[in-house]
């Protein structure tokens, strides 16, 4: 990628593998894009690189400038890496309570940390970025509202998938939504390439109350998957959008199973995989045209790596087991 003189070397973002994953032998495989193999360990490398290099080429930012982003973790890690390579100062604004690993990774790349009250969530972090930007004159990538977020996935991730998927056709695309950039970008890219693709929103929930089967609330077990923040994702812009609700506990169990198969992933991967499996089961049960079609292609993303979750609930059983061995 060409940049003006004086930039620091940027790692090349090579295409990540697309592989069939099958935990249930009674169902077809889910085609999973291994985005955790990007340089900083997540799919957010794509948007960090795309947004920052575009701003650099347009003269909006230059070496030595400051970049500030609100993020629960993965975007800030990706931004910290890209800023380190471009010679930019980076400040991550995070709600209190994010895993310590994420803060350490950001600091390792030379980024700075600002924490906002946990009770204010990501909205509090977003407000803080606006205030800090006014005070410092910093560049704001604005991942929750910047259309370049989705465009990065449309131009690159979707095209990679079409090159990699057998037959060059995708029938269903599934993703959880934080910024919404992944689902919007993949759907747009696949649809505009001629695929009759159905989008699916993977929504993590918690079963609550006495009537667990009927009473659900949004789950906070899946970091990065948040509601009512993105202006990129608009449900009514997706014809035929389906929503699959996945209990947070089930998503964590699936994540542990995927790790056990050698995929070092975080909780959003388990969420996406569970939602994909539900689509395959529904198609099988309905006996629909899509379900009966040989080789139906259901595609999802494994967004990030497991090491940023070692001190979270995901790894609690392993921590307890390890601690018991040392007693």
Secondary structure as a PSIPRED ss2 file (coil, helix, strand):
# PSIPRED VFORMAT (PSIPRED V4.0)

   1 X C   1.000  0.000  0.000
   2 X C   1.000  0.000  0.000
   3 X C   1.000  0.000  0.000
   4 X C   1.000  0.000  0.000
   5 X C   1.000  0.000  0.000
   6 X C   1.000  0.000  0.000
   7 X C   1.000  0.000  0.000
   8 X C   1.000  0.000  0.000
   9 X C   1.000  0.000  0.000
  10 X C   1.000  0.000  0.000
  11 X C   1.000  0.000  0.000
  12 X C   1.000  0.000  0.000
  13 X C   1.000  0.000  0.000
  14 X C   1.000  0.000  0.000
  15 X C   1.000  0.000  0.000
  16 X C   1.000  0.000  0.000
  17 X C   1.000  0.000  0.000
  18 X E   0.000  0.000  1.000
  19 X E   0.000  0.000  1.000
  20 X E   0.000  0.000  1.000
  21 X E   0.000  0.000  1.000
  22 X C   1.000  0.000  0.000
  23 X C   1.000  0.000  0.000
  24 X C   1.000  0.000  0.000
  25 X C   1.000  0.000  0.000
  26 X C   1.000  0.000  0.000
  27 X C   1.000  0.000  0.000
  28 X C   1.000  0.000  0.000
  29 X C   1.000  0.000  0.000
  30 X E   0.000  0.000  1.000
  31 X E   0.000  0.000  1.000
  32 X E   0.000  0.000  1.000
  33 X E   0.000  0.000  1.000
  34 X E   0.000  0.000  1.000
  35 X H   0.000  1.000  0.000
  36 X H   0.000  1.000  0.000
  37 X H   0.000  1.000  0.000
  38 X C   1.000  0.000  0.000
  39 X C   1.000  0.000  0.000
  40 X C   1.000  0.000  0.000
  41 X C   1.000  0.000  0.000
  42 X E   0.000  0.000  1.000
  43 X C   1.000  0.000  0.000
  44 X H   0.000  1.000  0.000
  45 X H   0.000  1.000  0.000
  46 X H   0.000  1.000  0.000
  47 X H   0.000  1.000  0.000
  48 X H   0.000  1.000  0.000
  49 X H   0.000  1.000  0.000
  50 X H   0.000  1.000  0.000
  51 X H   0.000  1.000  0.000
  52 X H   0.000  1.000  0.000
  53 X H   0.000  1.000  0.000
  54 X H   0.000  1.000  0.000
  55 X H   0.000  1.000  0.000
  56 X H   0.000  1.000  0.000
  57 X H   0.000  1.000  0.000
  58 X C   1.000  0.000  0.000
  59 X C   1.000  0.000  0.000
  60 X C   1.000  0.000  0.000
  61 X C   1.000  0.000  0.000
  62 X C   1.000  0.000  0.000
  63 X C   1.000  0.000  0.000
  64 X C   1.000  0.000  0.000
  65 X C   1.000  0.000  0.000
  66 X E   0.000  0.000  1.000
  67 X E   0.000  0.000  1.000
  68 X E   0.000  0.000  1.000
  69 X E   0.000  0.000  1.000
  70 X E   0.000  0.000  1.000
  71 X C   1.000  0.000  0.000
  72 X C   1.000  0.000  0.000
  73 X C   1.000  0.000  0.000
  74 X H   0.000  1.000  0.000
  75 X H   0.000  1.000  0.000
  76 X H   0.000  1.000  0.000
  77 X H   0.000  1.000  0.000
  78 X H   0.000  1.000  0.000
  79 X H   0.000  1.000  0.000
  80 X H   0.000  1.000  0.000
  81 X H   0.000  1.000  0.000
  82 X H   0.000  1.000  0.000
  83 X H   0.000  1.000  0.000
  84 X H   0.000  1.000  0.000
  85 X H   0.000  1.000  0.000
  86 X H   0.000  1.000  0.000
  87 X C   1.000  0.000  0.000
  88 X C   1.000  0.000  0.000
  89 X E   0.000  0.000  1.000
  90 X E   0.000  0.000  1.000
  91 X E   0.000  0.000  1.000
  92 X E   0.000  0.000  1.000
  93 X E   0.000  0.000  1.000
  94 X E   0.000  0.000  1.000
  95 X E   0.000  0.000  1.000
  96 X C   1.000  0.000  0.000
  97 X C   1.000  0.000  0.000
  98 X C   1.000  0.000  0.000
  99 X C   1.000  0.000  0.000
 100 X H   0.000  1.000  0.000
 101 X H   0.000  1.000  0.000
 102 X H   0.000  1.000  0.000
 103 X H   0.000  1.000  0.000
 104 X H   0.000  1.000  0.000
 105 X H   0.000  1.000  0.000
 106 X H   0.000  1.000  0.000
 107 X H   0.000  1.000  0.000
 108 X H   0.000  1.000  0.000
 109 X C   1.000  0.000  0.000
 110 X C   1.000  0.000  0.000
 111 X C   1.000  0.000  0.000
 112 X E   0.000  0.000  1.000
 113 X E   0.000  0.000  1.000
 114 X E   0.000  0.000  1.000
 115 X E   0.000  0.000  1.000
 116 X E   0.000  0.000  1.000
 117 X C   1.000  0.000  0.000
 118 X H   0.000  1.000  0.000
 119 X H   0.000  1.000  0.000
 120 X H   0.000  1.000  0.000
 121 X H   0.000  1.000  0.000
 122 X H   0.000  1.000  0.000
 123 X H   0.000  1.000  0.000
 124 X H   0.000  1.000  0.000
 125 X H   0.000  1.000  0.000
 126 X H   0.000  1.000  0.000
 127 X H   0.000  1.000  0.000
 128 X H   0.000  1.000  0.000
 129 X H   0.000  1.000  0.000
 130 X H   0.000  1.000  0.000
 131 X H   0.000  1.000  0.000
 132 X H   0.000  1.000  0.000
 133 X H   0.000  1.000  0.000
 134 X H   0.000  1.000  0.000
 135 X H   0.000  1.000  0.000
 136 X H   0.000  1.000  0.000
 137 X C   1.000  0.000  0.000
 138 X C   1.000  0.000  0.000
 139 X E   0.000  0.000  1.000
 140 X E   0.000  0.000  1.000
 141 X C   1.000  0.000  0.000
 142 X C   1.000  0.000  0.000
 143 X C   1.000  0.000  0.000
 144 X C   1.000  0.000  0.000
 145 X C   1.000  0.000  0.000
 146 X C   1.000  0.000  0.000
 147 X H   0.000  1.000  0.000
 148 X H   0.000  1.000  0.000
 149 X H   0.000  1.000  0.000
 150 X H   0.000  1.000  0.000
 151 X H   0.000  1.000  0.000
 152 X H   0.000  1.000  0.000
 153 X H   0.000  1.000  0.000
 154 X H   0.000  1.000  0.000
 155 X H   0.000  1.000  0.000
 156 X H   0.000  1.000  0.000
 157 X H   0.000  1.000  0.000
 158 X H   0.000  1.000  0.000
 159 X H   0.000  1.000  0.000
 160 X H   0.000  1.000  0.000
 161 X H   0.000  1.000  0.000
 162 X H   0.000  1.000  0.000
 163 X H   0.000  1.000  0.000
 164 X H   0.000  1.000  0.000
 165 X C   1.000  0.000  0.000
 166 X H   0.000  1.000  0.000
 167 X H   0.000  1.000  0.000
 168 X H   0.000  1.000  0.000
 169 X C   1.000  0.000  0.000
 170 X C   1.000  0.000  0.000
 171 X C   1.000  0.000  0.000
 172 X E   0.000  0.000  1.000
 173 X E   0.000  0.000  1.000
 174 X E   0.000  0.000  1.000
 175 X E   0.000  0.000  1.000
 176 X E   0.000  0.000  1.000
 177 X C   1.000  0.000  0.000
 178 X C   1.000  0.000  0.000
 179 X C   1.000  0.000  0.000
 180 X C   1.000  0.000  0.000
 181 X H   0.000  1.000  0.000
 182 X H   0.000  1.000  0.000
 183 X H   0.000  1.000  0.000
 184 X H   0.000  1.000  0.000
 185 X H   0.000  1.000  0.000
 186 X H   0.000  1.000  0.000
 187 X H   0.000  1.000  0.000
 188 X H   0.000  1.000  0.000
 189 X H   0.000  1.000  0.000
 190 X H   0.000  1.000  0.000
 191 X H   0.000  1.000  0.000
 192 X H   0.000  1.000  0.000
 193 X C   1.000  0.000  0.000
 194 X C   1.000  0.000  0.000
 195 X C   1.000  0.000  0.000
 196 X C   1.000  0.000  0.000
 197 X C   1.000  0.000  0.000
 198 X E   0.000  0.000  1.000
 199 X E   0.000  0.000  1.000
 200 X E   0.000  0.000  1.000
 201 X E   0.000  0.000  1.000
 202 X E   0.000  0.000  1.000
 203 X E   0.000  0.000  1.000
 204 X E   0.000  0.000  1.000
 205 X E   0.000  0.000  1.000
 206 X E   0.000  0.000  1.000
 207 X E   0.000  0.000  1.000
 208 X C   1.000  0.000  0.000
 209 X C   1.000  0.000  0.000
 210 X C   1.000  0.000  0.000
 211 X C   1.000  0.000  0.000
 212 X C   1.000  0.000  0.000
 213 X C   1.000  0.000  0.000
 214 X C   1.000  0.000  0.000
 215 X C   1.000  0.000  0.000
 216 X E   0.000  0.000  1.000
 217 X E   0.000  0.000  1.000
 218 X E   0.000  0.000  1.000
 219 X C   1.000  0.000  0.000
 220 X C   1.000  0.000  0.000
 221 X C   1.000  0.000  0.000
 222 X C   1.000  0.000  0.000
 223 X C   1.000  0.000  0.000
 224 X C   1.000  0.000  0.000
 225 X C   1.000  0.000  0.000
 226 X C   1.000  0.000  0.000
 227 X C   1.000  0.000  0.000
 228 X C   1.000  0.000  0.000
 229 X C   1.000  0.000  0.000
 230 X C   1.000  0.000  0.000
 231 X C   1.000  0.000  0.000
 232 X C   1.000  0.000  0.000
 233 X C   1.000  0.000  0.000
 234 X C   1.000  0.000  0.000
 235 X H   0.000  1.000  0.000
 236 X H   0.000  1.000  0.000
 237 X H   0.000  1.000  0.000
 238 X C   1.000  0.000  0.000
 239 X C   1.000  0.000  0.000
 240 X C   1.000  0.000  0.000
 241 X C   1.000  0.000  0.000
 242 X E   0.000  0.000  1.000
 243 X E   0.000  0.000  1.000
 244 X E   0.000  0.000  1.000
 245 X E   0.000  0.000  1.000
 246 X E   0.000  0.000  1.000
 247 X E   0.000  0.000  1.000
 248 X H   0.000  1.000  0.000
 249 X H   0.000  1.000  0.000
 250 X H   0.000  1.000  0.000
 251 X H   0.000  1.000  0.000
 252 X H   0.000  1.000  0.000
 253 X H   0.000  1.000  0.000
 254 X H   0.000  1.000  0.000
 255 X H   0.000  1.000  0.000
 256 X H   0.000  1.000  0.000
 257 X H   0.000  1.000  0.000
 258 X H   0.000  1.000  0.000
 259 X H   0.000  1.000  0.000
 260 X H   0.000  1.000  0.000
 261 X C   1.000  0.000  0.000
 262 X C   1.000  0.000  0.000
 263 X C   1.000  0.000  0.000
 264 X C   1.000  0.000  0.000
 265 X E   0.000  0.000  1.000
 266 X C   1.000  0.000  0.000
 267 X H   0.000  1.000  0.000
 268 X H   0.000  1.000  0.000
 269 X H   0.000  1.000  0.000
 270 X H   0.000  1.000  0.000
 271 X H   0.000  1.000  0.000
 272 X H   0.000  1.000  0.000
 273 X H   0.000  1.000  0.000
 274 X H   0.000  1.000  0.000
 275 X H   0.000  1.000  0.000
 276 X H   0.000  1.000  0.000
 277 X H   0.000  1.000  0.000
 278 X H   0.000  1.000  0.000
 279 X H   0.000  1.000  0.000
 280 X H   0.000  1.000  0.000
 281 X H   0.000  1.000  0.000
 282 X H   0.000  1.000  0.000
 283 X H   0.000  1.000  0.000
 284 X H   0.000  1.000  0.000
 285 X H   0.000  1.000  0.000
 286 X H   0.000  1.000  0.000
 287 X C   1.000  0.000  0.000
 288 X C   1.000  0.000  0.000
 289 X H   0.000  1.000  0.000
 290 X H   0.000  1.000  0.000
 291 X H   0.000  1.000  0.000
 292 X H   0.000  1.000  0.000
 293 X C   1.000  0.000  0.000
 294 X C   1.000  0.000  0.000
 295 X C   1.000  0.000  0.000
 296 X C   1.000  0.000  0.000
 297 X C   1.000  0.000  0.000
 298 X E   0.000  0.000  1.000
 299 X E   0.000  0.000  1.000
 300 X E   0.000  0.000  1.000
 301 X E   0.000  0.000  1.000
 302 X E   0.000  0.000  1.000
 303 X C   1.000  0.000  0.000
 304 X E   0.000  0.000  1.000
 305 X E   0.000  0.000  1.000
 306 X H   0.000  1.000  0.000
 307 X H   0.000  1.000  0.000
 308 X H   0.000  1.000  0.000
 309 X H   0.000  1.000  0.000
 310 X C   1.000  0.000  0.000
 311 X C   1.000  0.000  0.000
 312 X C   1.000  0.000  0.000
 313 X H   0.000  1.000  0.000
 314 X H   0.000  1.000  0.000
 315 X H   0.000  1.000  0.000
 316 X H   0.000  1.000  0.000
 317 X H   0.000  1.000  0.000
 318 X H   0.000  1.000  0.000
 319 X H   0.000  1.000  0.000
 320 X H   0.000  1.000  0.000
 321 X H   0.000  1.000  0.000
 322 X H   0.000  1.000  0.000
 323 X H   0.000  1.000  0.000
 324 X H   0.000  1.000  0.000
 325 X H   0.000  1.000  0.000
 326 X H   0.000  1.000  0.000
 327 X C   1.000  0.000  0.000
